[in-house]
Amino acid sequence: MKITNLEDLFNHTLEDIYYAENKLVKALPKMAKACESPQLAKLFTTHAEETQEQIARLDEVFEALGRKPKATECPAIKGILEEGEELMSEIKDPETRDAAMLAAGQAAEHYEITRYGTLVSWAKLLGHKDVVTILEKTLKEEYGADDKLTKLAETKLNKQAA
């Protein structure tokens, strides 16, 4: 994709996050199955369901912009997920593995937060008022998922791994 202006960059970033969400919706159930902690497994499972809704919202965004949903490969999320898979397979101690998977989950959340935050800002600048609210709803959910992971890490999982 040739990017020559902010509109092109907005569209590229939209395709990027569409790719990321579709990868995450497949990865989260695998992560949940590999968890020792029932609380972490539940967070991953719940967020997988939420991610399905986020993909549907992205479909709405594409439609509102008069575009077909399209995913552009995202090296960043690929790397985050590959690292998570590597940690899941290499770490034998279940409590340490849970801490690592939680951190990998947060890495994905932080990536999504940056993407959605940027998309919201650009949508406002570009006059795409009809998609701002949709993107803001997902951004709020990503902050919520990150907050839940942080609380679980700080109150329980990191201490258990230590």
N, C-alpha and C positions, 0 to 999 in steps of 0.2 A: 504494500500500500504506500502510495506516495503521499507524504504529509507536507503540505505547503502552507497551512494556516491552522488556526485554533479549532475550527470546525473539523478538519481532517484529524487532528490530534484527539479531539473529543470522541470521534467515531472509532478511531483506533483503540483508545482506552476502553471504550464500551465493549468492543469485540474482545479485548484482552480480559476484562473481568468476566465476560460471558464464558470464555474458555476456562478461567480459574474456577468459577462456580460449578461448572460441569465436571471438572476434575475433582473438586472437593466433595461433591455429592456422592461420588464413588469411593473416595478415600476414607471418609468419616466412618462408615460402617465397619470397614476393615480395622480402623484404629480402635473402635469401640470393642470389637471382638478380642483384640490383643491386650486390653486393659485388665489389670488385676483389681483396680479400684472400681467398684460398682458406680460410685458417684461420677467418676471421669467417663466411664462407659456411657452413662445416662446423658451427660453433657454432650458427648460426641453424637449420640443417637438423636437427641433432641435437635442439635444444630444441623444434622443431616436433613431432618424434616423441614427445618426453617430454610435451609439452602434450596430445597425444592421450590418453596414459595418465592425465594429471591430470584430464582431462574425464571419463574413465571412472570415476576415483575419486570425482569429485564426484557422478556418477550414483549411486554406492554410498552416499554420504553422504545424498543425498536419499531413497534407498530406506530406509536405516536409520532415518531420521526419519519415515518413512511419508508422504513427499511425492513428487510427480512433479517431475522436473527442470524448472526454470523459470529463464529469464534475465530480469533487469531491466536495462534500458539503463543503462550506466555512463558518465557524461559524462567522468570522469577518464581512462579508458583510450581513449575516443574521441579526446580531445584529444592524448594521448601519441602515438597512432597517426597522427593527422592531421599532427602536427608532423613525425613521422618521414617520412611520405610527401612532405611539402613539402620537407624537406631533401634527400631522395633525388632529387627532380626538379629542384631549383634548383642544387645544388652540382655543378659540372662537373668539378672536380679529383677524380680517383678516390680519392686518399689522404685528402683532406679529407672526402669523402663517407663513406668507411669510418669515419673517426673520429666523424662525426656520427651515423651509423647505429648504431655501437657505443654511443654515449651514449644514443640513443633506446631501444636494447635494454635498457640498464641502467635507464632511467627506468621501463620496463615491469616489469622484475624488481623494482625497489624498491617499486613499487605493489603487486605481487603479494605480496611479503614482508610488507608492512604488513597486507594483507587476511588472509592465511593466519595470521599471528601473532595477529591479533585474533580470528579465528575459533577458533583453538586455545584461547586464553584463555577466551573466552566459552563454548565447548563444555564446558570443565572446570567452570566456574561453574554452568552450567545442567544439569549431570549427564548430558551426552551422551557418556558414556565410550566408547561404541561407535564414535564418529566421530573422537575425538581422535587416535588413531593414524593414521588415514587422512589427516587434515589435516596432521599433523606430518610425514608422509612427503613430501608435496608441498612443505611449507615448507622442508624440508631440500634438496630438489631446486632450489628457487628460489634459495636461498643458494648452492648449488653453481654454478648457471648464472651468477649475478652474479659469483662469484669467478673463473670462467673468463674472463668478459668483462673484468674488472678486470686480470687478469694479461696478457691480450692487449693491452689498451690501454697498460698501463705498460711492457711489454717491447718493443712493436713499433709498433702502429698510430699512437699519438699522436706518437711520435718521427718516423715517416715523414711524417705530416701537417705536422709543424713544419718 
